[in-house]
């Protein structure tokens, strides 16, 4: 599982998102693409900061994905980018 939250969320009032292991597996190619482009790897078993520029790369890469959880992720990233939020990706 991967838990995503805004790094600025100190009281739990801002949006967050859980991704199942199945969805995280669907992200493999996108995560490797992000690492290739930026040197940043979102470790599904660790904690990583995902900056708005990195979110934009993932949005572009995943924009044609039809999986419902990936669509939720894309909406989450779009909202975070619009608010210039850094996302904390915490893997399990």
C-alpha positions in Angstrom: 0.0 0.0 0.0 1.0 3.6 -0.5 -0.4 6.4 1.6 -0.3 9.9 0.1 -0.8 13.1 2.0 0.0 16.7 1.8 3.3 17.5 3.6 1.7 20.7 5.0 -1.2 18.7 6.6 -0.5 18.9 10.3 -4.0 18.3 11.6 -5.4 15.7 9.2 -7.8 18.1 7.5 -6.3 18.0 4.0 -6.9 15.4 1.3 -5.1 12.1 1.5 -5.2 8.9 -0.6 -4.5 5.2 -0.1 -3.4 3.1 -3.1 -3.7 -0.7 -2.9 -0.8 -3.0 -3.7 -2.5 -3.7 -7.1 -2.5 -0.1 -8.0 1.1 0.5 -6.8 2.1 -2.4 -9.1 0.4 -0.6 -12.0 2.6 2.4 -11.2 5.9 0.5 -11.7 6.6 1.9 -15.2 5.6 5.4 -14.2 7.8 5.3 -11.1 10.8 4.1 -13.2 10.1 6.8 -15.7 10.0 9.5 -13.0 13.4 8.2 -11.7 14.9 8.2 -15.2 13.8 11.9 -15.7 14.5 13.3 -12.2 16.5 10.9 -10.2 13.6 10.7 -7.7 12.2 7.2 -7.0 9.0 6.8 -5.1 9.8 3.8 -3.0 6.6 1.8 -2.3 8.2 0.5 0.9 9.7 3.8 2.1 8.9 7.5 2.4 9.4 10.0 -0.4 8.5 13.6 -1.0 6.8 14.2 -4.4 7.1 17.8 -5.5 4.7 19.5 -7.9 7.0 19.2 -10.8 7.3 15.4 -10.2 3.5 15.2 -9.9 3.2 16.8 -13.3 5.5 14.2 -14.8 3.4 11.4 -13.4 0.2 13.1 -14.5 1.4 13.3 -18.1 2.7 9.7 -18.0 -0.4 8.2 -16.5 -3.0 10.4 -18.2 -4.4 7.6 -20.5 -4.6 4.9 -17.7 -8.1 3.6 -17.2 -7.8 2.0 -13.8 -10.1 3.6 -11.3 -7.5 4.0 -8.5 -5.1 5.5 -10.9 -7.8 8.0 -12.0 -8.2 8.9 -8.3 -4.4 9.4 -8.1 -4.4 11.7 -11.1 -7.2 13.8 -9.6 -5.3 13.9 -6.3 -2.1 15.0 -8.1 -3.9 17.6 -10.1 -5.5 19.1 -7.0 -2.1 19.1 -5.2 -0.4 20.8 -8.2 -3.1 23.5 -8.3 -2.3 24.2 -4.6 1.5 23.9 -5.1 1.5 21.1 -2.4 4.3 18.7 -1.8 3.0 15.1 -1.3 4.4 12.7 1.2 4.3 9.2 -0.2 4.6 6.7 2.6 4.9 3.1 1.6 4.0 0.0 3.5 
